[in-house]
């Protein structure tokens, strides 16, 4: 975490700088099937974050060495557009995006019924067009909707959410200032129907009680986002188009 | 990924061409509907989204403070790059920039740069020390054919809405970037033996060489590019040049309408 002390993140009335309550998440909007060239796709707007995910496949797994005889592999690329942040990002893969891609792939492999597609590959491309803290979570949510949109069988959807700590207070869904100057960040990927967790990272400082409260907030938010995801998928197929 | 040569598609396109028809029912010089949205990305100083049939492209403008090139101490710089991310089509693979994406970025860059719409000297803050570097990044999200025109349109529309973030860099107050003109690209592909405007994905797959023409406000040429294997005659060029004039003017109006003037 970026450090703590000189930046006030909670107002005197107990609300956060953007006026949200402690356990209130930023507004979320989801649209499925946004990219005509992809087999499945989704766009998720979460606060000022914009993430687009595309799914291609299942397809032949190559290079050969990545093939698994008993299941499909999920090949995830998380990428931030050069114009997605305040300072321009040089195009290309970096250590941060490699790590996020890897753990996201492992999370998605935990929900997709990969054993249905031995020796094949499912490509998941996550593009962050605008970043305002929490992009890995928004990317996971977008990937889950895109996988469902592609008709790939899954045990459950997966929802990316994060809670954290600012000024010794646990808060849901950190915004940019809270992420930069807060004390902890706990992003998770939750399976809304089974209540399992497929993605987990954390940095900062949390007591066991704070961790439990942060998780409670995450589950609450996951249920809310899940409804929006399901609604997006229903809208995609109710219209009769495609 | 190896693109299988679609013999049947080529035959079908050639058959349609005999009656001057196209796969999607368009006329030979008819473009797909284009929608343009600007100022659509938080964190980009200027941005645009272009939807052209199944093609979706975003462009974002960022600014950097940098030291000027020694031979041009009083000039800022402009750079335009395009990324053909694997998100855009199954045919695109991850890896270092492909020759296609480099060509795409450079053709768009030339059209904007050579039109002179950005006065490089106006990007100078302290001669010899500090100038603005303007970066236009183009992100192709869905390749449904003719990404060149979509990228060119997104780039100039994003540039025309850009606000120079002077305050954030401690060099004065923010101001709107001055852009003198709207260079627009029109692209043509040989399909079934004759040129058509605004090729779709199938027409590119089953077509041959392509020609890109960028025209400025006065109808002057600012960038030309021929891509892929094939040859054309001066008469053919004269014909598509006429069409390019008409289509560029229409798209320029679209940009102006978006800006509300």
Interface residues (C-beta under 8 A of the other chain):
Chain A: X34 X35 X36 X37 X38 X48 X50 X52 X53 X54 X56 X59 X77 X79 X81 X82 X83 X84 X85 X86 X87 X88 X91 X92 X93 X123 X125 X126 X127 X129 X130 X131 X132
Chain B: X41 X42 X43 X44 X47 X53 X54 X56 X58 X60 X61 X62 X64 X81 X83 X85 X86 X87 X88 X89 X90 X94 X96 X97 X135 X137 X139 X141 X142 X143 X144 X168 X201
